[in-house]
Amino acid sequence: MKNPLAHSGSNQRFLLKTVELAFLIIATWFAFIFFSIIISSIQGLRSIMPAGYVFIIGILHIYVFPVLLFVGSPLGAYFWHRKEIAGSMSPDRSHAAIRGFIRWGLAFALIFISIVLFDFPLVSRWSRVVLDDMTTSTVSSNYMFEYLLVRSLGLRVFLSGSFMFWGLFLFFRRTTIMGLVMAMFTMLFLAIFWITVSSFSEFDGGYVLLGALFVLGGYLLMLHLGDLRNKLIGAGQLIPPVAGMRFRWAMLLLVVASAGLVYKQSIQEMYKNKQLVGKWKVKVLERNGSALPATAWMTDDYAWTTVYVDANDELRFCSNPYKFDHGPSFSSQYRLDAEKGQLSITSLRNVGGPIQFRVEGLGTNELKWRGKVGPDEVRMVLAREL
């Protein structure tokens, strides 16, 4: 396997080592994220690790990862290069080991993205209860991609299944080429589709993640260009027979499926434990002791008929009883003190905040809210719909 970046000069070989160590750090970070999220999703471990886990993860993301990437890779390459020149390390074996770890990190990253895509309606910051009441014309470009992923099961299955199988292919050297080729095509399709239906921002973390995966996959595929050409032009098979790997495939599929189920169950538990999460119909809305008529929403944006509460501590008041509409709706962050029955809303448009509501009936399908919105005393009776 000839490396297209390897040259005879010492400087070129040092640069190659620096690049590969940087890729190794990125791939290791992907694998670390996969394992940390799956492990933290296990109920028995979550109760004993929250504070320290969050602290460690935050430190690693903010400080350790950039330092390792920009300082650790050239420093590691320096010592690696010295050992290679001294003859105490085999160039072929060391490069093969590094590239193997990069391949495994990419495999874990693809599998993790597969799980997230399949469970997207649960992890999206726009919950299903909101998107189900939205029409395409009311979805802004910023959320069109999320809207399509939530509403289209076929699209999610295609993307999730593709990333899953190509990630599994990368675990085995005999299927690496096929996994890389198809993973690159799938990532390219996802990137084009994402940019087409959504507004592009160079600071969007999702694009950065996808770009990093594309660079890792592109580099590994570049190392196999000769093998790929021989398999396409010659008599070799692009997908070798995997009959001898049945047990390994079965065990790997079992582990990945278990991780996905644990992750999904964890998200469902998170939603279940949120007593306010869901769609609530406003049965009674009183302002300063007077009930608003049923047709008030047609002319008054503050005549709310529906309240949507997300699991990410965000809620929305909507006056339209038939669909969710961005224009007249009010969105805000909230904090619930279940013991005191106190709901604090950060702010509402043209009203400010914070706004305090006294909540009765937590844990039931009917809630009573009482508080002050601007100069008005507001009382609401809400019934759960979803």
C-alpha positions in Angstrom: 0.0 0.0 0.0 1.9 3.0 -1.3 1.4 6.3 0.5 1.0 9.2 -2.0 2.2 11.7 0.6 5.4 9.8 1.4 8.6 11.2 -0.2 12.2 10.4 0.2 13.1 13.6 2.0 13.2 13.7 5.8 11.0 16.9 6.0 8.3 15.2 3.9 8.3 12.1 6.1 8.1 14.3 9.3 5.2 16.2 7.8 3.5 12.9 7.0 3.8 11.8 10.6 2.4 15.1 11.9 -0.6 14.8 9.6 -1.3 11.2 10.5 -0.9 11.9 14.2 -3.4 14.8 13.9 -5.8 12.5 12.1 -5.2 9.9 14.8 -6.1 12.4 17.5 -9.3 13.4 15.7 -10.3 9.7 15.2 -9.6 9.0 18.8 -11.8 11.9 19.8 -14.6 10.5 17.7 -14.3 7.1 19.4 -14.1 8.7 22.8 -17.3 10.6 22.1 -19.0 7.4 21.0 -18.1 5.5 24.1 -18.6 8.3 26.6 -22.2 9.0 25.3 -23.1 5.4 25.3 -21.7 4.7 28.7 -23.3 7.8 30.2 -26.7 6.6 28.8 -26.6 3.5 31.0 -28.9 4.2 33.9 -26.7 2.5 36.6 -23.7 4.6 35.7 -25.4 7.9 35.1 -26.3 8.3 38.8 -22.6 8.0 39.9 -20.9 10.0 37.3 -22.8 13.2 36.3 -20.8 16.0 38.0 -17.3 14.6 37.3 -18.3 13.4 33.9 -19.6 16.7 32.7 -16.5 18.5 34.2 -14.1 16.1 32.5 -15.8 16.2 29.2 -15.9 20.0 29.2 -12.2 20.2 30.1 -11.3 17.7 27.3 -13.3 19.6 24.7 -12.2 23.1 25.6 -8.5 22.6 26.5 -7.1 19.1 26.0 -8.3 18.3 22.5 -7.0 21.5 20.9 -3.7 21.2 22.7 -3.3 17.6 21.6 -4.2 18.5 18.0 -2.0 21.5 17.5 0.8 20.8 19.9 0.7 17.0 20.5 0.8 16.0 16.9 4.0 17.8 15.9 5.6 16.9 19.2 4.7 13.2 18.8 5.9 13.2 15.2 9.2 14.6 16.4 9.8 11.6 18.8 8.4 9.2 16.3 10.8 10.5 13.6 13.8 10.3 15.9 13.0 6.6 16.8 12.5 5.8 13.1 15.9 7.4 12.2 17.6 5.6 15.1 16.2 2.3 13.8 14.3 1.4 17.0 10.9 1.6 15.2 9.8 0.1 12.0 8.3 2.7 9.6 5.9 0.2 7.9 4.6 -1.2 11.2 4.2 2.2 12.9 2.3 3.7 9.9 0.1 0.6 9.6 -0.8 0.8 13.3 -1.6 4.5 13.2 -3.8 4.1 10.1 -5.5 1.1 11.6 -6.5 3.2 14.7 -7.7 6.0 12.3 -9.8 3.6 10.5 -11.4 2.3 13.7 -12.0 5.8 14.9 -13.8 6.7 11.7 -15.8 3.5 12.0 -17.0 4.4 15.5 -17.8 7.9 14.3 -20.0 6.7 11.4 -21.8 4.2 13.7 -22.5 7.0 16.2 -23.8 9.3 13.5 -26.0 6.4 12.4 -27.5 6.1 15.9 -28.1 9.8 16.2 -29.7 10.1 12.8 -32.1 7.2 13.5 -33.0 8.7 16.9 -33.1 12.3 15.5 -36.7 13.0 16.5 -35.7 12.4 20.1 -32.5 14.4 20.1 -33.6 17.3 17.9 -33.9 20.6 19.6 -37.3 20.9 17.9 -39.4 18.1 19.3 -41.7 16.0 17.3 -44.8 17.6 18.9 -43.8 20.9 17.4 -42.9 19.6 14.0 -46.0 17.5 13.6 -48.0 20.7 13.8 -45.9 22.6 11.2 -46.5 22.9 7.5 -43.6 23.2 5.1 -44.4 26.8 4.4 -43.9 27.7 8.0 -40.5 26.0 8.4 -37.6 28.4 8.1 -34.5 27.4 6.1 -32.6 27.0 9.4 -34.8 24.1 10.5 -35.8 22.6 7.1 -33.1 19.9 7.4 -34.3 19.0 10.9 -37.9 19.1 9.7 -37.2 16.6 6.9 -35.3 14.2 9.1 -38.1 14.2 11.7 -40.9 13.8 9.2 -39.3 11.4 6.7 -38.7 7.9 8.2 -37.4 6.7 4.8 -34.7 9.4 4.7 -33.6 8.6 8.2 -33.5 4.9 7.5 -31.5 5.4 4.3 -28.9 7.7 6.0 -28.7 5.8 9.2 -28.5 2.4 7.6 -25.8 3.5 5.1 -23.6 5.0 7.9 -24.1 1.9 10.0 -23.1 -0.7 7.4 -20.2 1.3 5.9 -18.9 1.9 9.5 -19.1 -1.8 10.2 -17.2 -2.5 7.0 -14.3 -0.4 8.2 -13.7 -2.7 11.2 -12.4 -5.4 8.8 -9.4 -5.0 6.4 -11.0 -7.2 3.7 -14.0 -4.8 3.4 -12.2 -1.5 4.1 -12.2 -0.3 0.5 -15.9 -0.9 0.0 -16.6 0.8 3.3 -14.5 3.8 2.5 -15.9 4.3 -1.0 -19.6 4.1 0.0 -19.0 6.1 3.2 -17.5 8.9 1.2 -20.5 8.8 -1.2 -23.0 8.9 1.7 -21.2 11.7 3.4 -21.1 13.7 0.2 -24.8 13.1 -0.4 -25.6 14.2 3.2 -23.5 17.4 2.9 -25.1 18.4 -0.5 -28.6 17.6 0.8 -28.0 19.5 4.0 -26.6 22.6 2.3 -29.3 22.5 -0.3 -32.3 22.5 2.1 -30.8 24.5 4.9 -29.0 27.8 5.3 -25.3 27.3 5.4 -23.2 28.7 8.3 -19.4 28.1 8.4 -19.6 28.0 12.2 -22.2 25.2 12.3 -20.8 22.3 14.4 -22.5 19.8 12.2 -20.6 20.9 9.1 -17.3 20.8 11.0 -18.0 17.3 12.2 -19.0 16.1 8.7 -15.9 17.9 7.2 -13.6 16.2 9.6 -15.1 12.8 8.8 -14.7 13.5 5.1 -11.1 14.4 5.5 -10.3 11.2 7.5 -12.2 9.1 5.0 -10.6 10.8 2.0 -7.1 10.3 3.4 -7.7 6.6 4.0 -9.2 6.2 0.6 -6.2 7.9 -1.0 -4.0 5.3 0.6 -6.0 2.6 -1.2 -6.2 4.2 -4.6 -3.9 1.6 -6.1 -5.9 -1.3 -4.6 -9.2 0.2 -5.7 -7.9 0.7 -9.2 -6.8 -3.0 -9.4 -10.1 -4.2 -8.0 -12.1 -2.1 -10.5 -10.0 -2.8 -13.6 -8.6 -6.2 -12.7 -10.3 -9.4 -11.7 -10.4 -8.7 -8.0 -13.7 -8.5 -6.1 -14.6 -5.1 -4.6 -16.5 -6.8 -1.8 -14.6 -9.9 -0.7 -16.6 -12.9 0.7 -17.2 -12.5 4.4 -18.2 -16.1 5.1 -15.2 -16.5 7.4 -16.2 -13.5 9.5 -19.7 -14.5 10.4 -19.1 -14.8 14.2 -17.2 -11.4 14.3 -19.9 -9.7 12.3 -22.6 -11.1 14.5 -20.9 -10.1 17.7 -20.2 -6.6 16.3 -23.8 -6.1 15.2 -25.0 -7.3 18.6 -22.7 -4.7 20.4 -23.8 -1.9 18.1 -27.5 -2.7 18.3 -27.2 -2.8 22.1 -25.5 0.5 22.2 -28.2 2.0 20.0 -31.0 0.7 22.2 -29.4 1.9 25.4 -28.9 5.3 23.8 -32.5 5.5 22.6 -33.9 4.3 25.9 -31.8 6.9 27.7 -33.4 9.7 25.6 -36.9 8.3 26.1 -36.3 8.3 29.9 -35.1 11.9 29.7 -38.3 12.9 28.0 -40.4 10.8 30.3 -38.9 12.5 33.4 -39.8 15.9 32.1 -43.2 16.5 33.6 -44.0 19.4 31.3 -42.7 18.0 28.0 -45.4 17.7 25.4 -48.2 19.5 23.6 -50.8 21.2 25.8 -54.1 22.6 24.6 -55.2 25.8 26.4 -58.8 25.1 27.6 -59.2 28.3 29.6 -57.3 31.6 29.2 -58.2 34.4 31.6 -56.7 37.9 31.6 -57.3 40.0 34.6 -60.1 37.7 35.7 -61.9 37.8 32.3 -62.0 34.8 30.0 -60.9 35.4 26.4 -63.4 34.4 23.7 -62.6 31.4 21.5 -62.0 33.6 18.5 -59.5 36.0 20.2 -56.5 34.3 18.7 -57.5 35.7 15.2 -56.5 39.2 16.3 -54.5 38.8 19.5 -51.1 37.0 19.4 -51.2 36.7 23.2 -54.5 34.7 23.1 -52.6 31.4 23.2 -54.4 28.2 22.3 -51.5 25.8 22.4 -48.3 25.5 24.5 -45.4 23.3 23.3 -42.8 22.3 25.8 -39.6 20.7 24.7 -37.2 18.5 26.7 -34.4 20.9 26.1 -36.0 23.5 28.5 -37.6 25.5 25.7 -41.3 26.2 25.4 -43.5 28.0 22.8 -46.8 29.7 23.1 -48.9 29.6 19.9 -52.1 31.4 19.2 -53.0 29.4 16.1 -55.0 26.3 17.2 -54.6 24.5 13.9 -50.8 24.6 13.2 -47.6 25.9 14.7 -46.6 29.1 13.1 -43.3 31.0 13.7 -44.8 34.5 13.2 -47.3 34.9 16.0 -45.6 32.4 18.4 -43.6 33.2 21.5 -40.5 31.1 22.3 -38.4 31.1 25.5 -36.3 29.1 27.8 -37.9 27.9 31.0 -36.9 26.4 34.4 -39.2 24.3 36.5 -39.0 23.8 40.2 -41.2 20.8 40.6 -41.1 20.8 44.4 -42.3 24.4 44.7 -44.5 24.2 41.6 -42.8 27.3 40.2 -42.2 27.8 36.5 -39.8 30.6 35.5 -39.8 31.7 31.9 -36.8 33.7 30.7 -38.6 36.3 28.6 -41.4 36.8 26.0 -41.4 39.2 23.1 -42.5 42.7 24.0 -43.0 41.6 27.6 -39.5 40.9 28.9 -38.9 38.7 31.9 -38.4 36.7 33.9 -42.0 35.7 34.1 -43.1 33.5 37.0 -46.0 31.0 36.8 -47.5 29.1 39.7 -48.2 25.5 38.4 -50.7 23.1 39.8 -51.3 19.5 38.7 -47.8 18.4 37.9 -47.7 14.8 36.9 -51.3 14.8 35.6 -52.8 15.5 32.3 -54.3 18.8 33.3 -52.3 21.8 34.6 -53.3 25.2 36.0 -50.9 28.1 35.5 -51.2 31.4 37.2 -48.9 34.4 36.8 -48.3 37.9 35.6 -47.4 38.6 32.0 -46.5 42.2 31.7 -49.2 44.3 33.4 -51.8 41.5 33.1 -52.7 38.7 35.6 -53.0 35.5 33.5 -54.6 32.2 34.4 -54.6 29.2 32.2 -56.0 25.7 32.3 -54.1 23.3 30.0 -54.9 19.8 28.9 -52.3 17.4 27.5 -52.7 16.4 23.9 -49.3 14.6 23.4 
